[in-house]
Amino acid sequence: MLKAVSHIIVAATTLLRLSMLVYLLLFRADTHLPVTVLVVTSAVVLYGLFITFRRLAGPMRITQMTVFFSVQSAAILFNLFFTSRNVPLALDVPEIITVGTFLDILINAYMIISIIRQRRNRFLTVANP
């Protein structure tokens, strides 16, 4: 069940960020985001699309989901730090979704911890009565 939930979260966050990137690049020429933030977010979106399509093609390991959640958290931390240092203006909703929030980091951390717990509890020890 955790595997299915993690795939849904990956697909949802990837599609949401992809739609916001397309919206910002096609319909909003006055975006306040630096190019570096857009490139980092695009790389994470491409990685998420790769994982989503790979899941549709066949089975994959849950540890690859842990790598995605870790990469996405690192990218969001970088985006938040870079944006706070280089963008003096307030961001609107599509730009905030593109950059990511601290809640995204918390959700990713929870998913990583849940996956690690599931991996550790996979084997049961049976005591002799």
N, C-alpha and C positions, 0 to 999 in steps of 0.2 A: 504494500500500500504506500509506503514511503517513497518507493521508486516512482509510482504513478503521480503522486503529489509533487515530487521534485521536478518531474518532466512538465507538469502543468505550470508550475511556477516559472521554469525556464522559458517555456513557450510564451507565457503571458508577458513576462518582463521584456523578452526579446521583441515581441511584436509591438508592445507599447512604446519602447524606445525607438524602434524602427519607424513607427508611424510619426512620432514626434520629430525625429531627424528629417524625415521626408517633408513634413510640414514646415519645419524651420528652413530647410534648404530651398524648397520650391516656392513657398508662399510668403515667407518673411525675410526680406532682404536686410532688414534692420535689426537682426539678432545681435545681442550683446555678448554672446559667447565667443571666446577665442577659438581659433582654428584647432589648436592643440586639444581642447576639450572635445570638439566634434570628431577629431580623428580617433581619440581614445575610445569614445563611446561607439563609434562605428566599428572599431576592432572588436569590442565586446559583443556588439550586435551580430557581427559576422560569425564569431565563435558560437554564440547562442543559436544562430540559424544552422550552423554545422551540426551541433549536438541534436537539435530538433529533427533535422532531416536524417541524421544517422540513426536516431531512435525509430523513425518511420521505416527505415530500410531493414532494420534487424535489431537484435538485442544488444545492449551495451551495459557496461559495468557501472555500478553506482558510484565508484570512486571517481569516475570522470565527471559526475555531477558535483562532487566535492571540489574538484579543480575549477569547474566553472564558477561555483559560488565564491571561491577564494579569489579568482581573477576579477570577478565582477565587484567584489568588495574593495579590492585594491584599486581598481579603476575609479570607483566612486570616491574613495578617499583622496585619490589624486585629483579628481575633478573638483571636489569640494575645496581642497587646499588651493589649487591653481585658480579657481574662480574667486575665492575670497581674497587672494592677493592681487589679481589682475583686473577684476571687474568691479568698479566702484558703484555701479548702479544696481538697483533692485531688479531681480529677475522675475519674469512672469511664469505662469503655470507650464507652458510647453518647454521653456528653458529649464525649469526646476526638474521636470520629469526627465529631460535629457541628461542633466548633470547627475541626478540621483539625490537621495536624502539619507539621513542617518537611520531612518526606519528601514530602508533597503539593506543597510549594513546589518541591522539587528535581525532581520528576516534571514539573510544569508548566514549569519552566525548560528542562528537556531537550526537551520537546515544542516549545516556542517556538523554541529554537535549531535543532532538526531541521527545522521548517517553514521557517524563514528560510534555512537551507542549501539545502533543496530548491528554494525559489524562486530563489535565486541561481544554482544549477547547472542550471537548466532550459534555458538556451541554451548551445550548444556552439560554440566557435570552431574553425574548420577552417583549418589553415595550408596555404599553397601548398607542394607538394613541390619 
